[in-house]
Amino acid sequence: METLRLSAKGQIVIPKEIRSRHHWEAGTDLVIEDLGDRLVLRAAKPFPRTQPEKGLGCTGYRGPAKSIEEMDAGIVDTLRREWVPGEPR
């Protein structure tokens, strides 16, 4: 545990070891949560933004049952057509 000092402007310095461990660089947006006797810091956007319909697309399927192999092939086919490396979905 480390002791930090609050500046006159209400600022603290998060030690480099902790910033590195969490991959927090200058400009990283953080969320602070007040839990009464403690504060919790989290990255504001730990995961890329997603669209529910991308994950729920097959929930309304009414056709014939598919084998695991057929489902795997369909997933691979869709990924090949739609996935762009580095682009959030």
Secondary structure as the mmCIF struct_conf table of DSSP 4:
data_model
#
loop_
_struct_conf.conf_type_id
_struct_conf.id
_struct_conf.beg_label_comp_id
_struct_conf.beg_label_asym_id
_struct_conf.beg_label_seq_id
_struct_conf.end_label_comp_id
_struct_conf.end_label_asym_id
_struct_conf.end_label_seq_id
TURN_TY1_P TURN_TY1_P1 ALA A 8 LYS A 9
BEND BEND1 GLY A 10 GLY A 10
HELX_RH_AL_P HELX_RH_AL_P1 LYS A 16 ARG A 21
TURN_TY1_P TURN_TY1_P2 HIS A 22 HIS A 23
TURN_TY1_P TURN_TY1_P3 ALA A 26 GLY A 27
STRN STRN1 LEU A 30 ASP A 34
BEND BEND2 GLY A 36 ASP A 37
STRN STRN2 LEU A 39 ALA A 43
BEND BEND3 ALA A 44 ALA A 44
BEND BEND4 PRO A 46 PHE A 47
HELX_RH_AL_P HELX_RH_AL_P2 PRO A 52 GLY A 55
BEND BEND5 LEU A 56 LEU A 56
TURN_TY1_P TURN_TY1_P4 GLY A 57 GLY A 60
BEND BEND6 GLY A 63 PRO A 64
HELX_RH_AL_P HELX_RH_AL_P3 ILE A 68 GLU A 82
TURN_TY1_P TURN_TY1_P5 PRO A 85 GLY A 86
#
